[in-house]
């Protein structure tokens, strides 16, 4: 997992060409006025999903992991807590869904705050639980760039 400010995103470009392209997309795109939903960047290899939702209590959120895609989650507005853990031999509580590329888990977590202007990169071995209330429930808007592994 990587967590940083968008101004520092070029530090992570050497990891892969697709990751670099996804980070550049976030840094160079004006998301004002873009509708929620899927936005193509490079077919199914690289695309963005703009999400808008209300943050929830931890008990109402899910800990997930992906196999096909790396997530770059960039907060456009608002703030949320994200739970994190490392995938290490845990058995999923909901089996992997190949079509939607996720499995759900239950595990002890640490939390960090994702706020406007910051991003997190979650690799397939990173369990993550987005959408958790940060102090008070609020509406957030963020973009998730899906980067095929």
N, C-alpha and C positions, 0 to 999 in steps of 0.2 A: 504494500500500500504506500502511496505517496500522498502527502497533504501539503499544499503550498498556496501562495498568492499567484494570481494569473501573471503578474509581471515577471515571475521567475520560471514560467513554463518552458522557455527555451533550454533550460538545464536538462530537461528530460527528453528532448528530441532525439538524442543519440540511441535511445532504447530501441526504437524501430521507426521505419519510415511512416507507417500508418499512424502510429502514436503521434509522431511529429506533425503529421497533416491534421489530425484531430485537434491537437492543442493549438495549432495555427488557426484553424477554423474558429475555435472559441475566441481566441485573442483578437481576430480580425473581423468578426461578424457583429453587426448591430442587430441585436435581438429585439429591439423595441418594435412593437407592432407585429412581430412574427407570431403566427397562430400556434397554439399548443398542438402537439402531434409530431409525426415523423417527418423529417426533412433529409432528403438524400444528399450525400456528399460524394461517395464513390460506390454506388450500388449497395450490395449487402455487406461489402467489406468495411464500409465506414459510413455511418449515418448518425443523425442527431434526433433526439426525442425531447421536445420541450414539454415539461410537466408543470402543472399547477395543482396544488392541493393544500389542505389544512394539515398541520402537524398534529400528531396523536400521542396519546400515552404510550409508553414503552410496551405495555401488555397488548396493545392493539397493532403493533408493528411486527414485521417478520425479518428474520435473519436469513439472508440469501447468498447464493454463490452461483456463478456462471461458468460454463465450460468453453463456449465458442467465442465469447467476446470479453474484452477488457472494458470496464466502464470508466469514462472520465466524467465525473459529476461536477458541474460548475454552477454555483449559486448566483442567479441573476438578481433576485430580491428576496429578502426575508432571512431567516436563520432557523436551523434545525440541529439537533444532536444526531450523530450517526454512531451506532454501536459497531464495534469491530472485533474480530477474532481471527485467528489463523485456522484454516482448514487443515486438520491433522487427524485423520482416521475417525472423525465423528460420523455417525450414521445420520442420514437426513430424516427429518420428521415427515417430509413430503418428498417422495422420490423425484429424481431429475426429470424434468419435462423438456424433451428435446426440441419440440416446436417453439416454445417460449424461452428456452435456454436458462432454466433456473432449477435449483433444488432449495428446499427450506430446511433450516437447522435450528437447534436449540443449544445454546452454549453460554458460558460466562463471557462477558464483553467488557471492553473499555469504551469510553465515549469521547468524541471530540465534537467541536462546534464547526459546522460549515455555514459560513455567512457570506454575504454579498462580496464578490470579488475573489473568493477562494475556491479551490478545486481539490478534488480527491481522485486518485486513480486506484481502482480496485482490479487486481489481477485475479485469475481463476482460483488461486489459493487463498484469497481474502474474503472471509465471510463479512457481510456488511448489512446493517439495519438502518436504512434511511427513514426520515419522516418523523423522528421523535421530537416531542415538544422541547423547545429551548426556553426555559423560564415560563412562558405563557404560550398557549396555542396561537398559531398565526398562519396566514396564508403565505406560501412560498411559491416562487417561480424559479425553476432551474432547467438547465439543459444537460442531458446525458448523451455524450457521444459514445456510441458503441463501436469498438475497434476489434475487428476479427483477429483472433489469435493467429 
